[in-house]
Amino acid sequence: MNNETGKSSLQSAAQGMVLERQAVLRQYRYHVNSGLAKLNELMGMPLEVRSAGSLVFDEKDTAYLDCGGYGVFIVGHCHPKIIEKVKAQLERHPLSTRLLVNPELAKAAESLTSVTPEDLDFVCFTNSGAEAVEVGIKIARLNGKRKLIAMQGGFHGKTMGALSITGRSHYQMPFSPLLPDVQLIPFGDADALRAVLSRNGDQACVILEPIQAEGGVIIPPTGYLQDVQNLCSQHGAFFILDEIQTGMGRLGAWWGADYEGVIPDVLLVGKGLSGGAVPVGAAVVKAAAYAPLNRDPFLHSSTFAGNPLAMAAAQAALEVVKSDGLVVRARELGEKLLPALKQTLFNTCPHLLTDVRGTGLLIGIEFNTASLAGEFMLELLQRKVIVSHSLNAHRVMRLTPPAVLTELECDWLLGAIQETACELKQRYRHYSA
């Protein structure tokens, strides 16, 4: 191929990629969401077309380091063991009739209960984390708990029940009225919970996250979860622990519950349970709490929940986290990244920051304003690093990298953070909080 022919081929390929992106944005604009289309166009967002390990590739086959994904990719993208199992199930039997016995459902339930806290013996699988929250609320209702106590700043999803206990009015108000008898109290405040439960606590269900992820990586005082469990036990309240984002090794333990040895009535699971392959959520429940559903299995049902394809993904994800030692790896990576991030950021641009905090591979960087957090995210994207914002705390940028992050990828991340911190330091050298 001569130089002119090669140049022409490259130009044609580049033009083709531009046209493809324009076509996708047009489809977004007219058939998906015009607001998202405008935002993506303004921000120059590339298309994501394939992934592997810690990397996502755009239409130009440029690699991005994925430290976002809202907690889904604890085992990375396209883990070969997971993809192999899912492909085999897809070719064999992807969806069930729901009349005959589903062996993959049984295997996945046993696998999940083998790693959850003791006494959580029954599993109700769902298609998403928000659906798992709905199941948790319904099980509480079946146990006579009509009053819901949730936390300010907490996030549990945007279906109607989950939205009712999500602690941000911006998302709630357009859909009101929501579920009745919901009270929001300060997170991490055992005295506030004690005061609420002192009034008809035996009719209450308490739901919270071990660490508020979308709330901005808010870490409660040590002993708080144990206090919550003790108060629920003392007053006869139901206890739901939402580990949809914190579970599956994300915090450097299988579950946030493990750090304080608590055992809720219901443990909610999602995100990482998918193995990054097929969406799946679950409510893992104590036998006594699950008894109404054992008596009448049709009080709650879902056509696609527990389907063989999703159950294959869940089984494989659980096995990979165990066999690859990813719980320990998440803890070790967190112990390396958090102090390094603190040192870099507070040495470089302390005037732009409020805090850097985290546990395991759930790390939050809080800026003085939401706009600073947004600019930092966009600068990182220019350096081919993907991170997440926080839905309930726009000043907080979150890092939720996979536990398969390599040493070179850690250096990539820390280097990008350093360069971005230097860029914003220069841009806002006269900034005063």
Secondary structure, DSSP 4 states (H G I P E B T S, - for coil): --HHHHHHHHHHHHHHHHHHHHHHHHHIIIII-HHHHHHHHHHTPPPEEEEEBTEEEETT--EEEE--GGG--TT-BS-HHHHHHHHHHHHH-SS--SSS--HHHHHHHHHHHTTSPTTEEEEEEESSHHHHHHHHHHHHHHTT--EEEEETT----SSHHHHHTSS-HHHHGGG-S--SSEEEE-TT-HHHHHHHHTTTGGGEEEEE-SSBTTTTSBPPPTTHHHHHHHHHHHHT-EEEEE-TTTTTTTTSSS-GGGGTT---SEEEE-GGGGTTTS--EEEEEEHHHHHHHHH-GGGS--SSTT-HHHHHHHHHHHHHHHHTTHHHHHHHHHHHHHHHHHHHHHHH-GGGEEEEEEETTEEEEEESSHHHHHHHHHHHHHTTEE-EE-TT-TTEEEE---TT--HHHHHHHHHHHHHHHHHHHHHTTT---
